[in-house]
Amino acid sequence: MQATADKQLVGQHFSRAARSYDEHAILQLAVGRSLVQRLPAQLPVNHALDLGCATAPFARAQQQALPDVHWQAVDLSPAMLAEAAVRGRLNERYQPLCADAEQLPLAQASQGLVFSCFALQWCDPQAVLQEISRVLAPAGRVLLAVPLGGSLQELQQSWQAVNQRPHVNALPTFNDWQNAAFKAGFADANLQQQVMVEYYDSVKSIARRLKATGADHVSGATGLTGKNAWQAMVAEYETKRTAQGLPLTWNVLFLEAEKI
């Protein structure tokens, strides 16, 4: 697996996407709503994290599910947290915390739950699950969804037909997360992989959606893409068009585990 993407650049891309995130993060929001349905009925400690929360779109549902819990909305991007405040999602029991998921400024065994949706793909699985394990109290739970390697495969394949420059991030695999969970002490972790396909009317719509959700940062990419290279990639992508439109595949991992 390649080195973790530069966190500062990732944060900048997400900050620029703060205002447009909710409108365009359709798949991310759908996955998050299904993740909320998996929330436990009670926690061993009444403190929880929404790790990589973006604009905290699940804040209301999370608080309804666990009304006695004090949440912290954790994100690397201060602009995302500011947008969460503008949208009225922060309150006394749902407080913002600007921090790196791999280096949380929180006490050991202080949390009853760590919830995360489409945020930890920028992290090293081993490092972030070790940190989650550190802050979880005994019997605390981690509940996360994250895109895996093989996501955006149509976009990657179309670019590879044009040049060998990186255009899509090399995301961690199912085995990367499984091994990391075991090493972090989540021996009984339940991991499920689900393939989801979105359809678009044009490649430009795909590029616009990725940019609007902050997911357009590519580690190791340099310089601008030329017009001829872009047109060649679009022509290659068009060969994949179906009756529903241009497909964009996501391999999504759902991970649930309890700290022993």
C-alpha positions in Angstrom: 0.0 0.0 0.0 1.3 3.5 -0.8 2.1 6.1 1.9 -0.8 8.0 3.5 -1.9 11.1 1.5 -0.5 14.4 2.8 -2.9 15.4 5.5 -2.5 19.2 5.0 -3.4 19.0 1.4 -6.3 16.6 2.2 -7.6 19.2 4.7 -7.3 22.0 2.2 -9.4 20.1 -0.4 -12.1 19.3 2.1 -12.1 22.9 3.4 -12.8 24.2 -0.1 -15.7 21.7 -0.4 -17.3 22.6 2.9 -20.3 24.5 1.4 -21.0 22.1 -1.4 -20.4 18.9 0.5 -24.0 18.1 1.6 -25.5 18.8 -1.8 -23.1 16.4 -3.6 -22.1 13.7 -1.1 -25.1 11.5 -2.1 -23.5 8.1 -1.7 -21.6 9.2 1.5 -24.8 10.4 3.1 -26.7 7.2 2.1 -23.9 5.0 3.6 -23.9 7.2 6.8 -27.7 6.8 7.2 -27.3 3.0 7.1 -24.4 3.3 9.6 -26.7 5.3 12.0 -29.1 2.4 11.9 -26.4 0.2 13.4 -25.7 2.4 16.4 -25.8 0.4 19.7 -28.7 1.1 22.2 -26.3 2.1 25.0 -22.6 2.8 25.6 -20.3 1.9 28.5 -19.3 5.6 28.7 -21.6 8.5 27.6 -19.0 10.0 25.2 -18.8 9.4 21.5 -16.9 10.7 18.4 -18.1 11.3 14.9 -14.6 10.9 13.4 -14.1 12.8 10.2 -17.5 14.3 10.5 -17.4 16.8 7.6 -20.4 19.0 8.1 -21.8 16.7 10.7 -24.8 15.7 8.6 -25.8 12.8 10.9 -25.7 14.9 14.1 -29.5 15.0 14.6 -30.0 11.3 14.0 -27.0 10.3 16.2 -28.4 12.4 19.1 -31.9 10.9 18.6 -30.5 7.4 18.8 -28.3 8.2 21.8 -29.9 11.2 23.6 -27.8 11.0 26.8 -24.4 10.9 25.0 -22.0 13.8 24.7 -20.6 13.8 21.1 -17.5 15.4 19.6 -17.6 16.2 15.9 -14.0 15.6 14.9 -12.6 16.8 11.6 -9.2 17.8 10.1 -10.9 20.7 8.3 -11.9 23.8 10.3 -14.0 25.0 7.4 -16.1 21.8 7.6 -16.7 22.3 11.3 -17.6 26.0 10.7 -20.1 24.8 8.1 -21.6 22.3 10.6 -22.1 25.3 13.0 -23.7 27.4 10.2 -26.1 24.6 9.5 -27.1 24.5 13.2 -25.7 21.0 13.9 -23.5 21.9 16.9 -24.8 22.3 20.5 -23.9 21.6 24.1 -24.0 17.9 23.5 -22.4 18.0 20.1 -19.1 19.9 20.2 -16.5 20.5 17.4 -12.9 19.3 17.7 -10.4 20.0 14.9 -7.9 17.2 15.0 -6.1 14.4 13.1 -7.8 11.0 13.4 -4.4 9.4 13.9 -3.5 11.8 16.8 -6.5 12.5 18.9 -6.1 15.0 21.8 -8.3 12.8 24.0 -7.6 10.7 27.1 -7.2 7.0 26.9 -10.4 4.9 27.4 -12.5 8.1 27.4 -15.0 7.2 24.6 -17.9 4.8 24.5 -18.2 4.9 20.7 -16.3 6.0 17.6 -18.4 6.5 14.5 -16.9 7.3 11.1 -18.3 7.5 7.6 -16.2 7.9 4.5 -13.3 9.7 6.3 -10.6 7.3 7.2 -9.5 6.3 3.7 -6.9 9.1 4.0 -5.4 7.4 7.1 -3.1 4.4 7.6 -5.5 1.6 8.8 -3.1 0.4 11.5 -2.4 3.8 12.9 -6.0 5.0 13.0 -7.4 1.8 14.5 -4.7 1.8 17.2 -5.7 5.3 18.0 -9.4 4.4 18.1 -8.6 1.5 20.4 -6.6 3.8 22.7 -9.5 6.2 23.2 -12.2 3.6 23.5 -13.3 2.4 26.9 -13.6 -1.3 27.6 -16.8 -2.5 25.8 -16.7 0.6 23.7 -17.5 0.2 20.0 -16.1 1.3 16.7 -18.6 1.6 13.8 -17.1 2.8 10.5 -17.6 2.8 6.7 -14.7 3.5 4.4 -14.1 3.1 0.6 -11.6 0.4 -0.3 -9.1 -0.1 -3.1 -10.9 -0.8 -6.3 -13.2 2.2 -5.8 -13.4 4.6 -8.8 -12.0 1.7 -10.9 -13.6 3.0 -14.1 -12.0 6.4 -13.7 -8.6 4.8 -12.9 -8.8 2.4 -15.9 -9.7 5.2 -18.2 -6.8 7.3 -17.1 -4.4 4.4 -17.3 -5.3 4.0 -21.0 -3.9 7.6 -21.5 -0.9 7.9 -19.2 0.6 6.3 -16.1 0.4 9.4 -13.8 -1.6 9.0 -10.6 -5.2 10.2 -11.0 -6.9 8.0 -8.4 -5.6 7.3 -4.9 -4.4 3.8 -4.0 -6.8 3.1 -1.2 -6.3 0.5 1.6 -7.7 -3.0 0.8 -10.1 -5.2 2.8 -7.1 -7.2 4.0 -5.3 -4.0 5.1 -8.3 -3.1 7.4 -8.8 -6.7 8.5 -5.1 -7.1 9.6 -5.1 -3.7 11.2 -8.2 -4.5 13.2 -6.7 -7.7 14.5 -3.4 -6.0 15.4 -5.3 -3.1 17.2 -7.0 -5.7 19.4 -10.3 -5.9 17.7 -10.1 -9.7 17.3 -13.8 -10.2 16.8 -14.3 -7.4 14.3 -17.1 -7.9 11.8 -16.1 -6.7 8.4 -18.5 -6.6 5.4 -17.7 -5.4 1.9 -20.5 -3.9 -0.3 -20.1 -2.8 -3.9 -22.1 0.3 -4.8 -22.4 1.8 -8.3 -23.4 5.3 -9.1 -24.4 6.5 -12.7 -23.6 9.8 -14.2 -24.5 11.6 -17.5 -21.0 12.7 -18.2 -17.4 12.5 -17.0 -17.5 16.2 -16.2 -20.3 15.4 -13.8 -18.2 12.8 -12.1 -15.2 15.2 -11.8 -17.6 17.9 -10.4 -19.0 15.5 -7.8 -15.5 14.5 -6.6 -14.4 18.1 -6.3 -17.6 19.2 -4.6 -17.1 16.6 -1.9 -13.4 17.2 -1.4 -12.5 13.8 -2.7 -10.4 15.1 -5.6 -7.0 15.2 -3.9 -4.7 12.6 -5.4 -1.5 11.8 -3.5 1.6 12.2 -5.7 -0.2 14.0 -8.5 1.8 16.8 -10.1 1.0 19.5 -12.6 -2.2 20.1 -14.6 -3.9 17.7 -16.9 -3.7 18.7 -20.5 -6.7 19.2 -22.7 -5.7 16.4 -25.1 -5.1 13.9 -22.2 -8.5 14.8 -20.6 -10.3 14.3 -23.9 -8.6 11.0 -24.5 -9.6 9.8 -21.0 -13.2 10.9 -21.6 -13.3 9.0 -24.9 -12.0 5.9 -23.1 -14.6 6.3 -20.2 -17.4 6.7 -22.8 -16.8 3.1 -23.9 -18.1 2.0 -20.5 -21.4 3.8 -20.8 -24.5 1.7 -20.1 -28.2 2.4 -20.5 -28.2 3.9 -17.0 -25.2 6.2 -17.7 -21.5 6.2 -17.0 -20.8 3.9 -14.0 -18.7 4.8 -11.0 -18.0 1.9 -8.6 -17.4 2.2 -4.9 -16.1 -0.8 -2.8 -17.3 0.1 0.7 -16.2 -1.6 3.9 -18.5 -1.7 6.9 -16.5 -2.5 10.1 -18.0 -3.1 13.5 -16.0 -4.1 16.6 -16.1 -4.0 20.4 -13.0 -3.2 22.5 -12.4 -6.1 24.9 
